[in-house]
């Protein structure tokens, strides 16, 4: 596994945990939600930009993406 892959995974784990805390979900439920509504796809695709933003900004971005794909959680 490359360093970039490892960094991406660590980032995703961090964001999933922060998202779970923000919306009072378990980590497992947050993961399922983000996967179902394309939040993880977005973070993976745009990792190089997203990881330079604050965690709060990243959570806001993925909440918007998830809402556009049918998710119902609102900031």
mmCIF file of the N, C-alpha and C atoms, coordinates in Angstrom:
data_MODEL
# 
_entry.id   MODEL 
# 
loop_
_atom_site.group_PDB 
_atom_site.id 
_atom_site.type_symbol 
_atom_site.label_atom_id 
_atom_site.label_alt_id 
_atom_site.label_comp_id 
_atom_site.label_asym_id 
_atom_site.label_entity_id 
_atom_site.label_seq_id 
_atom_site.pdbx_PDB_ins_code 
_atom_site.Cartn_x 
_atom_site.Cartn_y 
_atom_site.Cartn_z 
_atom_site.occupancy 
_atom_site.B_iso_or_equiv 
_atom_site.pdbx_formal_charge 
_atom_site.auth_seq_id 
_atom_site.auth_comp_id 
_atom_site.auth_asym_id 
_atom_site.auth_atom_id 
_atom_site.pdbx_PDB_model_num 
ATOM 1   N N  . UNK A 1 1  ? 0.851   -1.176 0.000  1.00 0.00 ? 1  UNK A N  1 
ATOM 2   C CA . UNK A 1 1  ? 0.000   0.000  0.000  1.00 0.00 ? 1  UNK A CA 1 
ATOM 3   C C  . UNK A 1 1  ? 0.897   1.239  0.000  1.00 0.00 ? 1  UNK A C  1 
ATOM 4   N N  . UNK A 1 2  ? 0.576   2.175  -0.866 1.00 0.00 ? 2  UNK A N  1 
ATOM 5   C CA . UNK A 1 2  ? 1.385   3.387  -0.971 1.00 0.00 ? 2  UNK A CA 1 
ATOM 6   C C  . UNK A 1 2  ? 1.062   4.349  0.174  1.00 0.00 ? 2  UNK A C  1 
ATOM 7   N N  . UNK A 1 3  ? 1.930   5.307  0.364  1.00 0.00 ? 3  UNK A N  1 
ATOM 8   C CA . UNK A 1 3  ? 1.726   6.311  1.402  1.00 0.00 ? 3  UNK A CA 1 
ATOM 9   C C  . UNK A 1 3  ? 0.460   7.118  1.121  1.00 0.00 ? 3  UNK A C  1 
ATOM 10  N N  . UNK A 1 4  ? 0.212   7.457  -0.150 1.00 0.00 ? 4  UNK A N  1 
ATOM 11  C CA . UNK A 1 4  ? -0.995  8.218  -0.506 1.00 0.00 ? 4  UNK A CA 1 
ATOM 12  C C  . UNK A 1 4  ? -2.263  7.423  -0.197 1.00 0.00 ? 4  UNK A C  1 
ATOM 13  N N  . UNK A 1 5  ? -2.252  6.123  -0.484 1.00 0.00 ? 5  UNK A N  1 
ATOM 14  C CA . UNK A 1 5  ? -3.403  5.283  -0.170 1.00 0.00 ? 5  UNK A CA 1 
ATOM 15  C C  . UNK A 1 5  ? -3.640  5.235  1.337  1.00 0.00 ? 5  UNK A C  1 
ATOM 16  N N  . UNK A 1 6  ? -2.570  5.087  2.092  1.00 0.00 ? 6  UNK A N  1 
ATOM 17  C CA . UNK A 1 6  ? -2.665  5.051  3.546  1.00 0.00 ? 6  UNK A CA 1 
ATOM 18  C C  . UNK A 1 6  ? -3.220  6.376  4.080  1.00 0.00 ? 6  UNK A C  1 
ATOM 19  N N  . UNK A 1 7  ? -2.708  7.480  3.541  1.00 0.00 ? 7  UNK A N  1 
ATOM 20  C CA . UNK A 1 7  ? -3.183  8.797  3.966  1.00 0.00 ? 7  UNK A CA 1 
ATOM 21  C C  . UNK A 1 7  ? -4.664  8.992  3.632  1.00 0.00 ? 7  UNK A C  1 
ATOM 22  N N  . UNK A 1 8  ? -5.060  8.522  2.466  1.00 0.00 ? 8  UNK A N  1 
ATOM 23  C CA . UNK A 1 8  ? -6.460  8.639  2.060  1.00 0.00 ? 8  UNK A CA 1 
ATOM 24  C C  . UNK A 1 8  ? -7.355  7.845  3.012  1.00 0.00 ? 8  UNK A C  1 
ATOM 25  N N  . UNK A 1 9  ? -6.966  6.648  3.335  1.00 0.00 ? 9  UNK A N  1 
ATOM 26  C CA . UNK A 1 9  ? -7.751  5.804  4.249  1.00 0.00 ? 9  UNK A CA 1 
ATOM 27  C C  . UNK A 1 9  ? -7.844  6.456  5.627  1.00 0.00 ? 9  UNK A C  1 
ATOM 28  N N  . UNK A 1 10 ? -6.733  6.949  6.134  1.00 0.00 ? 10 UNK A N  1 
ATOM 29  C CA . UNK A 1 10 ? -6.740  7.617  7.439  1.00 0.00 ? 10 UNK A CA 1 
ATOM 30  C C  . UNK A 1 10 ? -7.653  8.841  7.417  1.00 0.00 ? 10 UNK A C  1 
ATOM 31  N N  . UNK A 1 11 ? -7.628  9.582  6.341  1.00 0.00 ? 11 UNK A N  1 
ATOM 32  C CA . UNK A 1 11 ? -8.485  10.750 6.186  1.00 0.00 ? 11 UNK A CA 1 
ATOM 33  C C  . UNK A 1 11 ? -9.956  10.335 6.181  1.00 0.00 ? 11 UNK A C  1 
ATOM 34  N N  . UNK A 1 12 ? -10.293 9.317  5.406  1.00 0.00 ? 12 UNK A N  1 
ATOM 35  C CA . UNK A 1 12 ? -11.678 8.853  5.340  1.00 0.00 ? 12 UNK A CA 1 
ATOM 36  C C  . UNK A 1 12 ? -12.173 8.398  6.707  1.00 0.00 ? 12 UNK A C  1 
ATOM 37  N N  . UNK A 1 13 ? -11.344 7.674  7.447  1.00 0.00 ? 13 UNK A N  1 
ATOM 38  C CA . UNK A 1 13 ? -11.722 7.220  8.783  1.00 0.00 ? 13 UNK A CA 1 
ATOM 39  C C  . UNK A 1 13 ? -11.987 8.423  9.695  1.00 0.00 ? 13 UNK A C  1 
ATOM 40  N N  . UNK A 1 14 ? -11.132 9.427  9.611  1.00 0.00 ? 14 UNK A N  1 
ATOM 41  C CA . UNK A 1 14 ? -11.294 10.640 10.406 1.00 0.00 ? 14 UNK A CA 1 
ATOM 42  C C  . UNK A 1 14 ? -12.605 11.346 10.059 1.00 0.00 ? 14 UNK A C  1 
ATOM 43  N N  . UNK A 1 15 ? -12.875 11.514 8.783  1.00 0.00 ? 15 UNK A N  1 
ATOM 44  C CA . UNK A 1 15 ? -14.081 12.220 8.351  1.00 0.00 ? 15 UNK A CA 1 
ATOM 45  C C  . UNK A 1 15 ? -15.335 11.426 8.705  1.00 0.00 ? 15 UNK A C  1 
ATOM 46  N N  . UNK A 1 16 ? -15.302 10.126 8.556  1.00 0.00 ? 16 UNK A N  1 
ATOM 47  C CA . UNK A 1 16 ? -16.459 9.302  8.929  1.00 0.00 ? 16 UNK A CA 1 
ATOM 48  C C  . UNK A 1 16 ? -16.760 9.487  10.418 1.00 0.00 ? 16 UNK A C  1 
ATOM 49  N N  . UNK A 1 17 ? -15.740 9.462  11.241 1.00 0.00 ? 17 UNK A N  1 
ATOM 50  C CA . UNK A 1 17 ? -15.936 9.658  12.680 1.00 0.00 ? 17 UNK A CA 1 
ATOM 51  C C  . UNK A 1 17 ? -16.488 11.035 13.004 1.00 0.00 ? 17 UNK A C  1 
ATOM 52  N N  . UNK A 1 18 ? -15.965 12.060 12.352 1.00 0.00 ? 18 UNK A N  1 
ATOM 53  C CA . UNK A 1 18 ? -16.446 13.425 12.579 1.00 0.00 ? 18 UNK A CA 1 
ATOM 54  C C  . UNK A 1 18 ? -17.881 13.583 12.088 1.00 0.00 ? 18 UNK A C  1 
ATOM 55  N N  . UNK A 1 19 ? -18.187 12.971 10.960 1.00 0.00 ? 19 UNK A N  1 
ATOM 56  C CA . UNK A 1 19 ? -19.550 13.006 10.414 1.00 0.00 ? 19 UNK A CA 1 
ATOM 57  C C  . UNK A 1 19 ? -20.505 12.306 11.375 1.00 0.00 ? 19 UNK A C  1 
ATOM 58  N N  . UNK A 1 20 ? -20.086 11.172 11.900 1.00 0.00 ? 20 UNK A N  1 
ATOM 59  C CA . UNK A 1 20 ? -20.902 10.433 12.867 1.00 0.00 ? 20 UNK A CA 1 
ATOM 60  C C  . UNK A 1 20 ? -21.183 11.291 14.096 1.00 0.00 ? 20 UNK A C  1 
ATOM 61  N N  . UNK A 1 21 ? -20.162 11.950 14.615 1.00 0.00 ? 21 UNK A N  1 
ATOM 62  C CA . UNK A 1 21 ? -20.354 12.822 15.777 1.00 0.00 ? 21 UNK A CA 1 
ATOM 63  C C  . UNK A 1 21 ? -21.292 13.973 15.448 1.00 0.00 ? 21 UNK A C  1 
ATOM 64  N N  . UNK A 1 22 ? -21.119 14.579 14.310 1.00 0.00 ? 22 UNK A N  1 
ATOM 65  C CA . UNK A 1 22 ? -21.920 15.747 13.918 1.00 0.00 ? 22 UNK A CA 1 
ATOM 66  C C  . UNK A 1 22 ? -23.404 15.420 13.822 1.00 0.00 ? 22 UNK A C  1 
ATOM 67  N N  . UNK A 1 23 ? -23.721 14.208 13.341 1.00 0.00 ? 23 UNK A N  1 
ATOM 68  C CA . UNK A 1 23 ? -25.110 13.823 13.136 1.00 0.00 ? 23 UNK A CA 1 
ATOM 69  C C  . UNK A 1 23 ? -25.603 12.780 14.147 1.00 0.00 ? 23 UNK A C  1 
ATOM 70  N N  . UNK A 1 24 ? -24.846 12.573 15.221 1.00 0.00 ? 24 UNK A N  1 
ATOM 71  C CA . UNK A 1 24 ? -25.224 11.633 16.294 1.00 0.00 ? 24 UNK A CA 1 
ATOM 72  C C  . UNK A 1 24 ? -25.513 10.234 15.757 1.00 0.00 ? 24 UNK A C  1 
ATOM 73  N N  . UNK A 1 25 ? -24.602 9.751  14.925 1.00 0.00 ? 25 UNK A N  1 
ATOM 74  C CA . UNK A 1 25 ? -24.687 8.411  14.359 1.00 0.00 ? 25 UNK A CA 1 
ATOM 75  C C  . UNK A 1 25 ? -23.543 7.564  14.890 1.00 0.00 ? 25 UNK A C  1 
ATOM 76  N N  . UNK A 1 26 ? -23.684 6.253  14.773 1.00 0.00 ? 26 UNK A N  1 
ATOM 77  C CA . UNK A 1 26 ? -22.531 5.397  15.034 1.00 0.00 ? 26 UNK A CA 1 
ATOM 78  C C  . UNK A 1 26 ? -21.602 5.508  13.830 1.00 0.00 ? 26 UNK A C  1 
ATOM 79  N N  . UNK A 1 27 ? -20.366 5.120  14.007 1.00 0.00 ? 27 UNK A N  1 
ATOM 80  C CA . UNK A 1 27 ? -19.439 5.137  12.875 1.00 0.00 ? 27 UNK A CA 1 
ATOM 81  C C  . UNK A 1 27 ? -19.939 4.230  11.758 1.00 0.00 ? 27 UNK A C  1 
ATOM 82  N N  . UNK A 1 28 ? -20.502 3.097  12.121 1.00 0.00 ? 28 UNK A N  1 
ATOM 83  C CA . UNK A 1 28 ? -21.003 2.154  11.112 1.00 0.00 ? 28 UNK A CA 1 
ATOM 84  C C  . UNK A 1 28 ? -22.159 2.766  10.320 1.00 0.00 ? 28 UNK A C  1 
ATOM 85  N N  . UNK A 1 29 ? -23.086 3.440  11.008 1.00 0.00 ? 29 UNK A N  1 
ATOM 86  C CA . UNK A 1 29 ? -24.216 4.079  10.322 1.00 0.00 ? 29 UNK A CA 1 
ATOM 87  C C  . UNK A 1 29 ? -23.736 5.234  9.441  1.00 0.00 ? 29 UNK A C  1 
ATOM 88  N N  . UNK A 1 30 ? -22.773 5.999  9.930  1.00 0.00 ? 30 UNK A N  1 
ATOM 89  C CA . UNK A 1 30 ? -22.223 7.099  9.131  1.00 0.00 ? 30 UNK A CA 1 
ATOM 90  C C  . UNK A 1 30 ? -21.569 6.544  7.863  1.00 0.00 ? 30 UNK A C  1 
ATOM 91  N N  . UNK A 1 31 ? -20.792 5.471  8.007  1.00 0.00 ? 31 UNK A N  1 
ATOM 92  C CA . UNK A 1 31 ? -20.156 4.842  6.849  1.00 0.00 ? 31 UNK A CA 1 
ATOM 93  C C  . UNK A 1 31 ? -21.208 4.386  5.835  1.00 0.00 ? 31 UNK A C  1 
ATOM 94  N N  . UNK A 1 32 ? -22.246 3.715  6.314  1.00 0.00 ? 32 UNK A N  1 
ATOM 95  C CA . UNK A 1 32 ? -23.293 3.220  5.411  1.00 0.00 ? 32 UNK A CA 1 
ATOM 96  C C  . UNK A 1 32 ? -23.980 4.373  4.684  1.00 0.00 ? 32 UNK A C  1 
ATOM 97  N N  . UNK A 1 33 ? -24.286 5.432  5.410  1.00 0.00 ? 33 UNK A N  1 
ATOM 98  C CA . UNK A 1 33 ? -24.943 6.599  4.825  1.00 0.00 ? 33 UNK A CA 1 
ATOM 99  C C  . UNK A 1 33 ? -24.050 7.233  3.767  1.00 0.00 ? 33 UNK A C  1 
ATOM 100 N N  . UNK A 1 34 ? -22.781 7.474  4.122  1.00 0.00 ? 34 UNK A N  1 
ATOM 101 C CA . UNK A 1 34 ? -21.857 8.122  3.186  1.00 0.00 ? 34 UNK A CA 1 
ATOM 102 C C  . UNK A 1 34 ? -21.588 7.267  1.963  1.00 0.00 ? 34 UNK A C  1 
ATOM 103 N N  . UNK A 1 35 ? -21.582 5.983  2.142  1.00 0.00 ? 35 UNK A N  1 
ATOM 104 C CA . UNK A 1 35 ? -21.381 5.097  0.993  1.00 0.00 ? 35 UNK A CA 1 
ATOM 105 C C  . UNK A 1 35 ? -22.622 5.092  0.094  1.00 0.00 ? 35 UNK A C  1 
ATOM 106 N N  . UNK A 1 36 ? -23.797 4.979  0.705  1.00 0.00 ? 36 UNK A N  1 
ATOM 107 C CA . UNK A 1 36 ? -25.047 4.904  -0.057 1.00 0.00 ? 36 UNK A CA 1 
ATOM 108 C C  . UNK A 1 36 ? -25.307 6.171  -0.852 1.00 0.00 ? 36 UNK A C  1 
ATOM 109 N N  . UNK A 1 37 ? -25.008 7.326  -0.257 1.00 0.00 ? 37 UNK A N  1 
ATOM 110 C CA . UNK A 1 37 ? -25.343 8.595  -0.890 1.00 0.00 ? 37 UNK A CA 1 
ATOM 111 C C  . UNK A 1 37 ? -24.137 9.310  -1.504 1.00 0.00 ? 37 UNK A C  1 
ATOM 112 N N  . UNK A 1 38 ? -23.100 8.549  -1.816 1.00 0.00 ? 38 UNK A N  1 
ATOM 113 C CA . UNK A 1 38 ? -21.957 9.003  -2.627 1.00 0.00 ? 38 UNK A CA 1 
ATOM 114 C C  . UNK A 1 38 ? -20.988 9.962  -1.932 1.00 0.00 ? 38 UNK A C  1 
ATOM 115 N N  . UNK A 1 39 ? -21.107 10.127 -0.620 1.00 0.00 ? 39 UNK A N  1 
ATOM 116 C CA . UNK A 1 39 ? -20.178 10.988 0.100  1.00 0.00 ? 39 UNK A CA 1 
ATOM 117 C C  . UNK A 1 39 ? -18.753 10.456 0.073  1.00 0.00 ? 39 UNK A C  1 
ATOM 118 N N  . UNK A 1 40 ? -18.593 9.150  0.241  1.00 0.00 ? 40 UNK A N  1 
ATOM 119 C CA . UNK A 1 40 ? -17.253 8.553  0.209  1.00 0.00 ? 40 UNK A CA 1 
ATOM 120 C C  . UNK A 1 40 ? -16.662 8.601  -1.192 1.00 0.00 ? 40 UNK A C  1 
ATOM 121 N N  . UNK A 1 41 ? -17.485 8.410  -2.193 1.00 0.00 ? 41 UNK A N  1 
ATOM 122 C CA . UNK A 1 41 ? -16.999 8.522  -3.575 1.00 0.00 ? 41 UNK A CA 1 
ATOM 123 C C  . UNK A 1 41 ? -16.444 9.920  -3.831 1.00 0.00 ? 41 UNK A C  1 
ATOM 124 N N  . UNK A 1 42 ? -17.188 10.918 -3.355 1.00 0.00 ? 42 UNK A N  1 
ATOM 125 C CA . UNK A 1 42 ? -16.760 12.310 -3.527 1.00 0.00 ? 42 UNK A CA 1 
ATOM 126 C C  . UNK A 1 42 ? -15.437 12.569 -2.806 1.00 0.00 ? 42 UNK A C  1 
ATOM 127 N N  . UNK A 1 43 ? -15.332 12.127 -1.555 1.00 0.00 ? 43 UNK A N  1 
ATOM 128 C CA . UNK A 1 43 ? -14.100 12.355 -0.795 1.00 0.00 ? 43 UNK A CA 1 
ATOM 129 C C  . UNK A 1 43 ? -12.903 11.648 -1.429 1.00 0.00 ? 43 UNK A C  1 
ATOM 130 N N  . UNK A 1 44 ? -13.123 10.455 -1.910 1.00 0.00 ? 44 UNK A N  1 
ATOM 131 C CA . UNK A 1 44 ? -12.037 9.707  -2.543 1.00 0.00 ? 44 UNK A CA 1 
ATOM 132 C C  . UNK A 1 44 ? -11.598 10.380 -3.842 1.00 0.00 ? 44 UNK A C  1 
ATOM 133 N N  . UNK A 1 45 ? -12.566 10.778 -4.639 1.00 0.00 ? 45 UNK A N  1 
ATOM 134 C CA . UNK A 1 45 ? -12.256 11.406 -5.923 1.00 0.00 ? 45 UNK A CA 1 
ATOM 135 C C  . UNK A 1 45 ? -11.557 12.754 -5.733 1.00 0.00 ? 45 UNK A C  1 
ATOM 136 N N  . UNK A 1 46 ? -11.964 13.500 -4.722 1.00 0.00 ? 46 UNK A N  1 
ATOM 137 C CA . UNK A 1 46 ? -11.446 14.857 -4.527 1.00 0.00 ? 46 UNK A CA 1 
ATOM 138 C C  . UNK A 1 46 ? -10.537 14.968 -3.302 1.00 0.00 ? 46 UNK A C  1 
ATOM 139 N N  . UNK A 1 47 ? -9.920  13.864 -2.930 1.00 0.00 ? 47 UNK A N  1 
ATOM 140 C CA . UNK A 1 47 ? -9.059  13.834 -1.746 1.00 0.00 ? 47 UNK A CA 1 
ATOM 141 C C  . UNK A 1 47 ? -8.002  14.927 -1.752 1.00 0.00 ? 47 UNK A C  1 
ATOM 142 N N  . UNK A 1 48 ? -7.348  15.124 -2.875 1.00 0.00 ? 48 UNK A N  1 
ATOM 143 C CA . UNK A 1 48 ? -6.235  16.079 -2.940 1.00 0.00 ? 48 UNK A CA 1 
ATOM 144 C C  . UNK A 1 48 ? -6.660  17.495 -2.567 1.00 0.00 ? 48 UNK A C  1 
ATOM 145 N N  . UNK A 1 49 ? -7.897  17.844 -2.815 1.00 0.00 ? 49 UNK A N  1 
ATOM 146 C CA . UNK A 1 49 ? -8.401  19.169 -2.438 1.00 0.00 ? 49 UNK A CA 1 
ATOM 147 C C  . UNK A 1 49 ? -9.051  19.114 -1.058 1.00 0.00 ? 49 UNK A C  1 
ATOM 148 N N  . UNK A 1 50 ? -9.909  18.144 -0.852 1.00 0.00 ? 50 UNK A N  1 
ATOM 149 C CA . UNK A 1 50 ? -10.683 18.079 0.395  1.00 0.00 ? 50 UNK A CA 1 
ATOM 150 C C  . UNK A 1 50 ? -9.802  17.973 1.638  1.00 0.00 ? 50 UNK A C  1 
ATOM 151 N N  . UNK A 1 51 ? -8.701  17.247 1.560  1.00 0.00 ? 51 UNK A N  1 
ATOM 152 C CA . UNK A 1 51 ? -7.895  17.084 2.772  1.00 0.00 ? 51 UNK A CA 1 
ATOM 153 C C  . UNK A 1 51 ? -7.161  18.368 3.164  1.00 0.00 ? 51 UNK A C  1 
ATOM 154 N N  . UNK A 1 52 ? -7.176  19.364 2.293  1.00 0.00 ? 52 UNK A N  1 
ATOM 155 C CA . UNK A 1 52 ? -6.564  20.650 2.642  1.00 0.00 ? 52 UNK A CA 1 
ATOM 156 C C  . UNK A 1 52 ? -7.556  21.570 3.352  1.00 0.00 ? 52 UNK A C  1 
ATOM 157 N N  . UNK A 1 53 ? -8.829  21.196 3.364  1.00 0.00 ? 53 UNK A N  1 
ATOM 158 C CA . UNK A 1 53 ? -9.872  21.988 4.010  1.00 0.00 ? 53 UNK A CA 1 
ATOM 159 C C  . UNK A 1 53 ? -10.033 21.553 5.468  1.00 0.00 ? 53 UNK A C  1 
ATOM 160 N N  . UNK A 1 54 ? -10.758 22.351 6.219  1.00 0.00 ? 54 UNK A N  1 
ATOM 161 C CA . UNK A 1 54 ? -11.055 21.969 7.598  1.00 0.00 ? 54 UNK A CA 1 
ATOM 162 C C  . UNK A 1 54 ? -12.002 20.770 7.600  1.00 0.00 ? 54 UNK A C  1 
ATOM 163 N N  . UNK A 1 55 ? -12.034 20.065 8.702  1.00 0.00 ? 55 UNK A N  1 
ATOM 164 C CA . UNK A 1 55 ? -12.935 18.923 8.833  1.00 0.00 ? 55 UNK A CA 1 
ATOM 165 C C  . UNK A 1 55 ? -14.383 19.401 8.705  1.00 0.00 ? 55 UNK A C  1 
ATOM 166 N N  . UNK A 1 56 ? -14.687 20.543 9.284  1.00 0.00 ? 56 UNK A N  1 
ATOM 167 C CA . UNK A 1 56 ? -16.041 21.088 9.201  1.00 0.00 ? 56 UNK A CA 1 
ATOM 168 C C  . UNK A 1 56 ? -16.443 21.369 7.749  1.00 0.00 ? 56 UNK A C  1 
ATOM 169 N N  . UNK A 1 57 ? -15.511 21.928 6.976  1.00 0.00 ? 57 UNK A N  1 
ATOM 170 C CA . UNK A 1 57 ? -15.799 22.183 5.558  1.00 0.00 ? 57 UNK A CA 1 
ATOM 171 C C  . UNK A 1 57 ? -16.016 20.883 4.794  1.00 0.00 ? 57 UNK A C  1 
ATOM 172 N N  . UNK A 1 58 ? -15.226 19.875 5.089  1.00 0.00 ? 58 UNK A N  1 
ATOM 173 C CA . UNK A 1 58 ? -15.380 18.585 4.416  1.00 0.00 ? 58 UNK A CA 1 
ATOM 174 C C  . UNK A 1 58 ? -16.727 17.956 4.762  1.00 0.00 ? 58 UNK A C  1 
ATOM 175 N N  . UNK A 1 59 ? -17.131 18.054 6.030  1.00 0.00 ? 59 UNK A N  1 
ATOM 176 C CA . UNK A 1 59 ? -18.427 17.511 6.436  1.00 0.00 ? 59 UNK A CA 1 
ATOM 177 C C  . UNK A 1 59 ? -19.551 18.254 5.717  1.00 0.00 ? 59 UNK A C  1 
ATOM 178 N N  . UNK A 1 60 ? -19.427 19.551 5.619  1.00 0.00 ? 60 UNK A N  1 
ATOM 179 C CA . UNK A 1 60 ? -20.439 20.338 4.901  1.00 0.00 ? 60 UNK A CA 1 
ATOM 180 C C  . UNK A 1 60 ? -20.508 19.913 3.430  1.00 0.00 ? 60 UNK A C  1 
ATOM 181 N N  . UNK A 1 61 ? -19.348 19.734 2.805  1.00 0.00 ? 61 UNK A N  1 
ATOM 182 C CA . UNK A 1 61 ? -19.310 19.318 1.400  1.00 0.00 ? 61 UNK A CA 1 
ATOM 183 C C  . UNK A 1 61 ? -19.992 17.970 1.189  1.00 0.00 ? 61 UNK A C  1 
ATOM 184 N N  . UNK A 1 62 ? -19.652 16.991 2.036  1.00 0.00 ? 62 UNK A N  1 
ATOM 185 C CA . UNK A 1 62 ? -20.237 15.660 1.817  1.00 0.00 ? 62 UNK A CA 1 
ATOM 186 C C  . UNK A 1 62 ? -21.711 15.621 2.202  1.00 0.00 ? 62 UNK A C  1 
ATOM 187 N N  . UNK A 1 63 ? -22.134 16.457 3.149  1.00 0.00 ? 63 UNK A N  1 
ATOM 188 C CA . UNK A 1 63 ? -23.560 16.531 3.472  1.00 0.00 ? 63 UNK A CA 1 
ATOM 189 C C  . UNK A 1 63 ? -24.332 17.047 2.259  1.00 0.00 ? 63 UNK A C  1 
ATOM 190 N N  . UNK A 1 64 ? -23.779 18.039 1.573  1.00 0.00 ? 64 UNK A N  1 
ATOM 191 C CA . UNK A 1 64 ? -24.413 18.580 0.362  1.00 0.00 ? 64 UNK A CA 1 
ATOM 192 C C  . UNK A 1 64 ? -24.471 17.512 -0.727 1.00 0.00 ? 64 UNK A C  1 
ATOM 193 N N  . UNK A 1 65 ? -23.358 16.823 -0.940 1.00 0.00 ? 65 UNK A N  1 
ATOM 194 C CA . UNK A 1 65 ? -23.314 15.766 -1.961 1.00 0.00 ? 65 UNK A CA 1 
ATOM 195 C C  . UNK A 1 65 ? -24.335 14.679 -1.639 1.00 0.00 ? 65 UNK A C  1 
ATOM 196 N N  . UNK A 1 66 ? -24.375 14.251 -0.390 1.00 0.00 ? 66 UNK A N  1 
ATOM 197 C CA . UNK A 1 66 ? -25.321 13.203 -0.007 1.00 0.00 ? 66 UNK A CA 1 
ATOM 198 C C  . UNK A 1 66 ? -26.762 13.654 -0.217 1.00 0.00 ? 66 UNK A C  1 
ATOM 199 N N  . UNK A 1 67 ? -27.057 14.898 0.136  1.00 0.00 ? 67 UNK A N  1 
ATOM 200 C CA . UNK A 1 67 ? -28.415 15.413 -0.077 1.00 0.00 ? 67 UNK A CA 1 
ATOM 201 C C  . UNK A 1 67 ? -28.773 15.409 -1.558 1.00 0.00 ? 67 UNK A C  1 
ATOM 202 N N  . UNK A 1 68 ? -27.815 15.740 -2.405 1.00 0.00 ? 68 UNK A N  1 
ATOM 203 C CA . UNK A 1 68 ? -28.066 15.732 -3.860 1.00 0.00 ? 68 UNK A CA 1 
ATOM 204 C C  . UNK A 1 68 ? -28.333 14.327 -4.391 1.00 0.00 ? 68 UNK A C  1 
ATOM 205 N N  . UNK A 1 69 ? -27.866 13.319 -3.639 1.00 0.00 ? 69 UNK A N  1 
ATOM 206 C CA . UNK A 1 69 ? -28.053 11.928 -4.069 1.00 0.00 ? 69 UNK A CA 1 
ATOM 207 C C  . UNK A 1 69 ? -29.114 11.214 -3.247 1.00 0.00 ? 69 UNK A C  1 
ATOM 208 N N  . UNK A 1 70 ? -29.992 11.982 -2.591 1.00 0.00 ? 70 UNK A N  1 
ATOM 209 C CA . UNK A 1 70 ? -31.124 11.385 -1.891 1.00 0.00 ? 70 UNK A CA 1 
ATOM 210 C C  . UNK A 1 70 ? -31.006 11.277 -0.394 1.00 0.00 ? 70 UNK A C  1 
ATOM 211 N N  . UNK A 1 71 ? -29.897 11.681 0.181  1.00 0.00 ? 71 UNK A N  1 
ATOM 212 C CA . UNK A 1 71 ? -29.730 11.634 1.633  1.00 0.00 ? 71 UNK A CA 1 
ATOM 213 C C  . UNK A 1 71 ? -30.630 12.662 2.303  1.00 0.00 ? 71 UNK A C  1 
ATOM 214 N N  . UNK A 1 72 ? -30.986 12.409 3.554  1.00 0.00 ? 72 UNK A N  1 
ATOM 215 C CA . UNK A 1 72 ? -31.942 13.281 4.230  1.00 0.00 ? 72 UNK A CA 1 
ATOM 216 C C  . UNK A 1 72 ? -31.351 14.046 5.406  1.00 0.00 ? 72 UNK A C  1 
ATOM 217 N N  . UNK A 1 73 ? -30.091 13.806 5.762  1.00 0.00 ? 73 UNK A N  1 
ATOM 218 C CA . UNK A 1 73 ? -29.478 14.555 6.866  1.00 0.00 ? 73 UNK A CA 1 
ATOM 219 C C  . UNK A 1 73 ? -29.181 15.966 6.405  1.00 0.00 ? 73 UNK A C  1 
ATOM 220 N N  . UNK A 1 74 ? -29.502 16.946 7.218  1.00 0.00 ? 74 UNK A N  1 
ATOM 221 C CA . UNK A 1 74 ? -29.320 18.348 6.863  1.00 0.00 ? 74 UNK A CA 1 
ATOM 222 C C  . UNK A 1 74 ? -28.488 19.012 7.941  1.00 0.00 ? 74 UNK A C  1 
ATOM 223 N N  . UNK A 1 75 ? -27.558 19.858 7.528  1.00 0.00 ? 75 UNK A N  1 
ATOM 224 C CA . UNK A 1 75 ? -26.730 20.591 8.500  1.00 0.00 ? 75 UNK A CA 1 
ATOM 225 C C  . UNK A 1 75 ? -27.556 21.567 9.278  1.00 0.00 ? 75 UNK A C  1 
# 
